[in-house]
């Protein structure tokens, strides 16, 4: 079985390119299921009903998010009613939505978990290391994919080793730059520190470069907007044994599409 994952989608350009390319890439890799991180899919940041629908219409089976998920209040109801639109589970039970879903393929099941790291992120979060064991018992299946949204590669790598042999794959998101460490850990878990982003190629993590430079040079608040131009699409595909949940291959991809 194959799972295709796309890193943080940035703005309208990221949503639009996936509407034209996601199904083509899914066919190219022979993927059975597709997960997309959509936490920056709205113009600016966050996720809206419009951007979520664009990603589902493009072919996403599950949308994961991260620290910007609650920035747009309009998405709260959709988080509560659509079980395939996830937010990090360690935000706690008082928040809208859930961070866990299970896809049923008849012959097998696949659980998708969304967690967020605590290092360098100010949000009030439960410790993901302390809660993940109970989550795995809760889903009760051996095919498990985790989007671990975090700033620290060390924290992501530690979680990868902590879950090695107990989940199928753990891919990181949030930093928007694809890392070169895709690997199968000794216990059979596919690992990648960051899948990258789907957004403007000539940008600073999706933002127009002049605006990012102004903020960093002056230290003053600057209203960001997304860059224009060609679009970078990054992600990874994991091939795994659906009977055991163990990964056999992980492959990253990075493509540039004309605007």
Phi, psi and omega per residue, in radians:
X1 nan 2.592 -3.109
X2 -2.218 2.398 3.072
X3 -2.077 2.262 3.123
X4 -1.859 2.274 -3.097
X5 -2.193 2.375 3.095
X6 -1.977 2.327 3.131
X7 -1.219 3.101 -3.013
X8 -0.744 2.090 3.088
X9 -1.457 2.258 -3.077
X10 -1.960 1.946 2.963
X11 1.119 -2.966 -3.088
X12 -1.081 -0.660 -3.113
X13 -1.125 -0.673 3.103
X14 -1.171 -0.747 3.112
X15 -1.109 -0.757 -3.069
X16 -1.158 -0.736 -3.124
X17 -1.164 -0.597 3.106
X18 -1.235 -0.523 3.077
X19 -1.099 -0.501 3.129
X20 -1.680 -0.410 -2.984
X21 -2.008 -0.362 -3.022
X22 -1.029 -0.886 -3.108
X23 -1.147 -0.556 3.079
X24 -1.142 -0.770 3.132
X25 -1.199 -0.630 3.091
X26 -1.072 -0.723 3.103
X27 -1.206 -0.697 -3.134
X28 -1.044 -0.754 -3.115
X29 -1.526 -0.129 -3.104
X30 1.149 0.618 -3.054
X31 -1.353 2.518 3.103
X32 -1.613 -0.414 -3.058
X33 -2.595 2.617 -3.083
X34 -2.314 2.258 3.090
X35 -2.089 2.382 -3.079
X36 -2.263 2.309 3.004
X37 -1.511 2.064 -3.055
X38 -2.014 0.417 -2.979
X39 -1.244 -0.287 3.082
X40 -2.013 0.376 -2.991
X41 -1.314 -0.312 3.033
X42 -1.357 2.726 3.033
X43 -1.145 2.185 -3.035
X44 1.787 -1.579 2.972
X45 -2.869 3.088 -3.077
X46 1.455 -2.997 -3.128
X47 -2.367 2.426 3.129
X48 -2.018 2.968 3.071
X49 -1.039 -0.732 -3.129
X50 -1.076 -0.849 -3.084
X51 -1.208 -0.629 3.085
X52 -1.101 -0.767 3.126
X53 -1.118 -0.638 3.093
X54 -1.069 -0.715 -3.117
X55 -1.267 -0.697 3.060
X56 -1.120 -0.737 3.117
X57 -1.123 -0.537 3.128
X58 -1.206 -0.379 3.123
X59 2.199 0.145 3.075
X60 -1.219 2.282 3.047
X61 -1.465 -0.599 3.130
X62 -2.438 2.436 3.024
X63 -1.974 2.173 3.037
X64 -1.776 2.924 -3.106
X65 -2.481 -2.716 -3.109
X66 -2.916 -2.434 -2.971
X67 -1.270 -0.206 3.107
X68 -1.726 0.112 -2.970
X69 -1.075 -0.579 -3.069
X70 -1.688 0.201 -3.089
X71 -1.250 -0.409 3.137
X72 -2.015 1.935 -3.062
X73 -1.098 -0.427 -3.113
X74 -1.090 -0.351 -3.091
X75 -1.472 -0.186 -3.029
X76 -1.003 -0.802 -3.106
X77 -1.131 -0.668 3.130
X78 -1.177 -0.613 3.061
X79 -1.089 -0.622 -3.109
X80 -1.370 -0.436 -3.000
X81 -1.909 -0.375 -3.138
X82 -1.869 1.885 -3.063
X83 -1.244 -0.106 -3.135
X84 -1.846 0.095 2.972
X85 -1.852 1.901 -2.985
X86 -1.837 2.702 2.930
X87 -2.195 2.786 3.141
X88 -0.929 2.204 -3.053
X89 -1.131 -0.484 -3.081
X90 -1.442 0.220 2.897
X91 -1.209 -0.381 3.064
X92 1.844 2.812 -3.015
X93 -1.219 -0.273 -3.132
X94 -1.413 -0.107 -3.092
X95 -1.610 2.774 3.077
X96 -1.141 2.534 3.001
X97 1.451 -2.944 -3.110
X98 -2.518 2.832 3.109
X99 -1.962 0.277 -3.072
X100 -2.391 2.349 2.952
X101 -2.537 2.770 3.117
X102 -2.214 2.189 3.081
X103 -1.663 2.268 -3.111
X104 -1.858 2.027 3.133
X105 -1.755 0.166 -3.099
X106 1.478 -1.154 -3.128
X107 -1.323 -0.390 -3.116
X108 -2.786 2.983 3.086
X109 -2.183 2.688 3.082
X110 -2.316 2.148 3.054
X111 -1.643 2.406 3.041
X112 -2.039 2.183 3.138
X113 -2.043 2.457 3.086
X114 -2.062 2.038 3.123
X115 -2.232 2.794 3.126
X116 -2.288 2.472 3.099
X117 -1.318 2.828 -3.140
X118 -1.753 -0.402 -3.058
X119 -1.156 2.165 3.065
X120 1.149 0.211 3.083
X121 -2.023 2.246 -2.978
X122 -1.418 -0.192 -3.047
X123 -1.096 2.580 3.090
X124 -1.322 1.792 -3.029
X125 -2.134 2.557 2.936
X126 -1.271 2.678 -3.137
X127 -1.185 2.058 -3.087
X128 -1.148 -0.523 3.116
X129 -1.180 -0.573 -3.099
X130 -1.407 -0.338 -3.071
X131 -1.875 -0.288 -2.985
X132 -1.187 -0.547 -3.141
X133 -1.064 -0.787 3.127
X134 -1.148 -0.602 3.112
X135 -1.122 -0.724 3.129
X136 -1.139 -0.669 3.058
X137 -1.129 -0.632 -3.112
X138 -1.132 -0.777 -3.071
X139 -1.278 -0.572 3.007
X140 1.114 0.478 3.038
X141 -2.362 2.781 -3.023
X142 -1.590 -0.227 3.040
X143 -1.628 1.891 -3.054
X144 -2.366 2.193 3.042
X145 -1.968 2.363 -3.140
X146 -2.147 2.210 2.895
X147 -1.641 1.943 -3.132
X148 -1.830 1.800 -3.028
X149 -1.544 1.968 -3.054
X150 -2.812 2.775 -3.125
X151 -1.456 -0.622 -2.983
X152 -1.660 2.125 3.071
X153 -1.152 -0.569 3.115
X154 -1.123 -0.722 3.120
X155 -1.147 -0.695 3.120
X156 -1.130 -0.775 -3.112
X157 -1.141 -0.701 3.103
X158 -1.064 -0.735 3.104
X159 -1.132 -0.654 3.091
X160 -1.023 -0.820 3.121
X161 -1.215 -0.595 3.126
X162 -1.098 -0.616 -3.093
X163 -1.733 0.040 -3.103
X164 -0.986 2.229 -3.125
X165 1.516 -0.152 -3.136
X166 -1.941 -0.262 3.048
X167 -2.304 2.776 -3.119
X168 -1.282 -0.813 -3.105
X169 -2.685 2.560 3.001
X170 -2.294 1.992 3.102
X171 -1.992 2.384 3.106
X172 -1.544 2.682 3.027
X173 -2.410 3.091 3.014
X174 1.944 -0.709 -3.025
X175 -1.493 -0.175 3.030
X176 1.203 0.079 3.116
X177 -2.105 2.106 -3.084
X178 -1.210 2.296 -3.141
X179 -1.591 2.841 -3.043
X180 -1.824 0.564 -3.040
X181 -2.069 0.483 3.088
X182 -1.049 2.276 -3.073
X183 -2.819 2.833 2.963
X184 -1.765 2.031 3.142
X185 -1.231 2.847 -3.007
X186 -0.950 -0.553 -3.116
X187 -1.495 -0.042 3.083
X188 1.791 0.268 3.105
X189 -1.710 2.255 3.060
X190 -1.347 2.383 -3.058
X191 -2.349 2.477 3.025
X192 -2.635 2.210 -3.078
X193 -1.137 -0.711 3.069
X194 -2.663 2.302 -3.088
X195 -1.398 -0.215 -3.115
X196 1.669 -2.738 -3.093
X197 -2.397 2.904 2.981
X198 -2.095 1.689 -3.054
X199 -3.037 -2.981 -3.041
X200 -0.965 2.244 -3.077
X201 -1.234 -0.876 3.139
X202 -1.512 1.402 -3.039
X203 -2.721 2.981 2.966
X204 -1.821 1.610 -3.102
X205 1.018 0.506 3.140
X206 1.873 -0.386 -3.085
X207 -1.487 2.547 3.055
X208 -0.984 2.205 -3.016
X209 -0.953 -0.717 -3.094
X210 -1.052 -0.626 -3.129
X211 -1.251 -0.725 3.105
X212 -1.122 -0.702 3.125
X213 -1.124 -0.749 -3.131
X214 -1.037 -0.772 -3.123
X215 -1.142 -0.753 -3.095
X216 -1.263 -0.534 -3.115
X217 -1.363 -0.671 -3.050
X218 -1.726 -0.425 -3.075
X219 1.321 0.107 -3.135
X220 -1.680 2.698 3.120
X221 -1.057 2.394 3.108
X222 -2.342 2.309 3.097
X223 -1.352 1.965 -3.104
X224 -1.353 2.613 2.901
X225 -2.435 2.735 -3.071
X226 -1.290 2.609 3.109
X227 -1.278 2.841 3.082
X228 -1.811 3.073 3.039
X229 1.818 -2.836 -3.075
X230 -1.041 2.717 -3.006
X231 -2.056 2.291 3.081
X232 -1.607 2.322 3.091
X233 -2.125 2.064 -3.098
X234 -2.187 2.627 3.069
X235 3.118 -2.816 -3.107
X236 -2.671 2.698 3.099
X237 -2.191 2.284 3.099
X238 -2.030 2.312 3.047
X239 -1.796 2.255 -3.069
X240 -2.488 2.774 3.098
X241 -1.465 1.934 -3.065
X242 -1.169 -0.269 3.127
X243 -1.453 -0.451 -3.106
X244 -2.039 -0.353 -3.077
X245 1.410 0.083 -3.104
X246 -1.554 2.417 3.134
X247 -1.403 2.491 3.093
X248 -1.933 -0.430 -3.112
X249 -2.722 2.516 3.018
X250 -2.362 2.341 -3.057
X251 -2.388 2.256 3.077
X252 -1.631 2.788 3.059
X253 -2.490 2.660 3.125
X254 -2.629 2.035 -3.095
X255 -2.230 2.607 3.055
X256 -2.008 2.246 -3.132
X257 -2.048 2.415 3.138
X258 -1.122 2.444 3.131
X259 -1.185 nan nan
